[in-house]
């Protein structure tokens, strides 16, 4: 299916874009107007864009159905300060409730049952229940359009972070397994980060991986190994050498039962290597794949 976005209605664009460009972290923004009215509202067009200086950007878009602007945006044009409270699984239902379009004078802290906590550098309050709070000042608001659905980029500098002790590890770093972040998908769908869906991917830094093009032909063109598997194997700095001490029962059985058929042996070795790669055992997987050349 090929979609020309100019031929889609705004609602159709919203569906396809928000369902595929995901998951998106949630900016739970507390703001205040000149009269002291507090607003609390979630936005999923949000992310971190710079470390030095520490910059986040979120976008309170104009409403599709009537082209009006959000109270959050109106407040920021009056008082360019906010607190972004990071949303985790313990908060998600209350966060959703706060997104109701209450009148401007209504306080969503009260409506959604969250607790106001005074910030230390900015006027809007923090959400006590959030495990990570970011006190921010607005550097710029960039209007992206004037039609319904148009975004308004709010570029913010983080001034101070508040991190709950409960999500820290022994080195006082955030333990990703303890912060069950929630993110938005399309429609009414959300997802949660927890130990059941966390996994590690080795990240190349100063040392370069050899690349898929440098893998031996039989590995690069394997009918068993996936693109993810090839990416793992190609993220070594040089082709490994055969380790004569590497030996296990599964490998011995493959050589014993498939010695008469090199093609079947290669297939079984690739199946075994794939299992090892899926378990994060890169070194062992390489030794299995190199066994044919030993």
N, C-alpha and C positions, 0 to 999 in steps of 0.2 A: 504494500500500500504506500502510495506517495501522496503526501499532503502539501498543498500550496497554502500556506497560512493566510495569504491575502484573500483566499476564497472561502475561508472558514468564518463562522460567526464568532464573536468574542467568547461565548460560552463553550463552543467546540474547541477553540484554541486553549482555553483554560483547562479543559479536560485532558487533552493530549499532552500539553506541556507539563502540567503539574503531576500527571501520572507517570511521566517518564523522567523528568528532571527531579529526582528524589533519591533518597530521603533528604529532607530539608530540616535543619535545626530550627528551633522555635525561639524567636526573640519575644520574651514576655516583658513588655515595656511599661514601666510606670512613669507617668508624666504629670505635670501640673500646669494650670493656666494662671494668668495674672491675678484672678480673683481667688485663687487657692483651691479650685476644684481639682480633685485627683482623678486620673484615669488609669486603668490597668487593662492592657489588651495584648493578645498574642499575634505574632506575624511570622509567617514561615518563609518569606523572602528575606533571608538573613544569613550572614556568614562573617568569618574573620578574614580580613584582607591585608593586614600588615602587622608585623611584630614590632618594628622600630621605625616610626611610632606605632603604638598599639591601636589599630583602627578596625572597627566593625562597621558594617553597612547593613541597614535593613530598609524595607520599602513598604510603607503603608499606601497601598494602591487606592485609586479612586474606585468607588463601587461600580460594578458592571451595570446593575439594573437602573441606577438613577444618577450616576456620575457625581455623587457627593463625596466629600472627603471625610476621613476618620477624625475622631476627636483627638487621637494621638498626634496627628499631623498639625491640627489646629493649635494644640497646646505647645508643641515644639516651636512653632513660629512665634509664639508669645514668650515662652520660657525655654531656651535651648539647652535644657538639661534633662537627663533621664537616668533611670536605673534599668538595666537588663538583667532579669532573673532567669537563670537557666532552668529549663523544664525537665524534670525526670518523671519516672513512672508513678511516683507517689502523688504527683500533682495533676496528672493529665486531665482527669474529669473536671476538676475545678477550673483549670485553665480553659477548657472548652466552654464551660458555663460563662466565664468572663467575656467571651467573644460575642455574647448577645448584644444587640444594639440598644443598650439602655440610654435613657435621656442623658444629656451632657452633665446635668447636676448629680446624677447617680454616681456612687462610689463603687467601682467593681470589686474593690477589696471586700467590702461588706456583702455585696451580692454573691460573690463566689466563695466567701468564707475564709479568705486569706487574712493574714495578720500584718498590719503595717509595722515596719521597723524603720526608725529614722536613719537616713543615710548620713555620711560623715562629711561629704564635700558638696553634695548637690541637694536641691530642695525636694524633689520627689522622693517618696519613701521606698524602701526595699520590701520584698516579699520574704518574711521571716522563714517560711517553709522551704524556700529554695536553698539548695546546698551550695550554689555558686551565684554570687551577685556581682554585677559590674556597674560601678558608678561612672557615668559618662557625661561628656559635654559635646554638643553638636558643633561640628566644624562647618558643615555645609549641607544644604538641602537642594537637591537637583531634581527639578521637575522633568519627567520623561514624556509628558503629553498632557492633553487636556480632555481626552475622551474617557469614557468609562473603562476601567481596567488598566489605565495608565499608572505607572509607578512613580513614586517620589523617593529618590535615593537619599536616605538620611545617613550622612557620613559622620561617625562619632569617634572621639578619642576616649579610650578607657583610662580613667584616672586612678581607680583603685578597685581591687578585687577583694571579695569576702568569700572565703572557702571554709566550708564546714569540716571540722576535724574528723568526722565520721567517714569521710571518703579518702583520707590520706593513708599512704603506706608508711612503713617504718622509716623511710627517708624523707617523710613529709612532702612527698609528691602525690599528685592525684592518682589513685589506683583506678584505672578504667573499669575494672570489674566491680567496683563499689558504686559507681555513678551510673545509674540505669537511665541513660538519656533517652528521651522520646523525640521522634522526628515525624514530620508530616509527609504523607504521600498524596495521592490524588483522592478527590471526593472526601468520604468520611474515614479514609484509611490512615492509620498511624503505624509506626513500628517502634520497638523498644530495643535498646542495647543491653544485653546481659551476657553472662558467661556461656550460655548455650549457643549464642550466635557470634561470639567474638573469635577471631583468629588472627594470627600474626602473618605478616608478609615481610620478608627481608627487604630492606630498603637500601638500594645502592647509594653510596655517598661519594667519597673521594675515589674509591676503587671501582673500575668499570667491569661489568659483567662481559663475558666473551660474546654474548649475543647468540640468538637462535641460528644465525647463518654459520656459526663456527661449530655447531654440533655435528657429530658424525652423521653421515647420510642416513643410516638405518634408524637412528634415533629421531632425526629431524622429520623423516617421512613415516614415522610409526603410525599404524592404524589403531593403536591402543592408547598411546599417550595423547593427552589433550593439549590445547594451547597453553593452559595454566601450567601443566606439567613441564612443557618445554621452557616456559618462562622461568620456572624454578631451576631447571638444569642449566640454563644459559646464564644464570646470575652468579656463576662462579668466576673468579678472576683468571683462572687458567684451567685447561682440561685436566681432570684428576688422573692420577696414575693408578694402576692396579695395585691393590694392597694384598700381598700373598697371604697375610694372616686372616683376611676376611673369609669367614666360612660359617654357614648355618645349615640346619637340616633341610629347610625349604629349598635352598639353592642346590643342595646335593640331590634331592629328589627330582628336581627339574632336569638335571644332567643325567640322572639314571634312567628316567622314564622317556625322555625325548631325545636321547642321543642319536637315534637313527633318523631323526627328521630335524635338520637344522632350522627349517622355517617354523615348525611347531615349537622348537626350543626357544627361538627368538621371541615368538608370541608370548610364551609363558613367562619368560624373563621380563618382558615389557609389562605384563599384567602384574607381576610381583613388584616391579619398580614403581608402577603407578600407585599401588597400595602403600608403599613406603613413602612416596612423595605426599600422598594425601594425609599421611600421619606426621608429616614434617621431618622425615628421616632422609635428608638430602644425601648425606655421605654414603649411607647404606644403599640408596637407590643407584647412585653412580657406580658403586662396586658391583651391583647386580648387572647393570647394563654393560659394564666393562668385562664381565665374566666370559662373554663369547670370544673376546680377543685375547684372553689369558692363555 
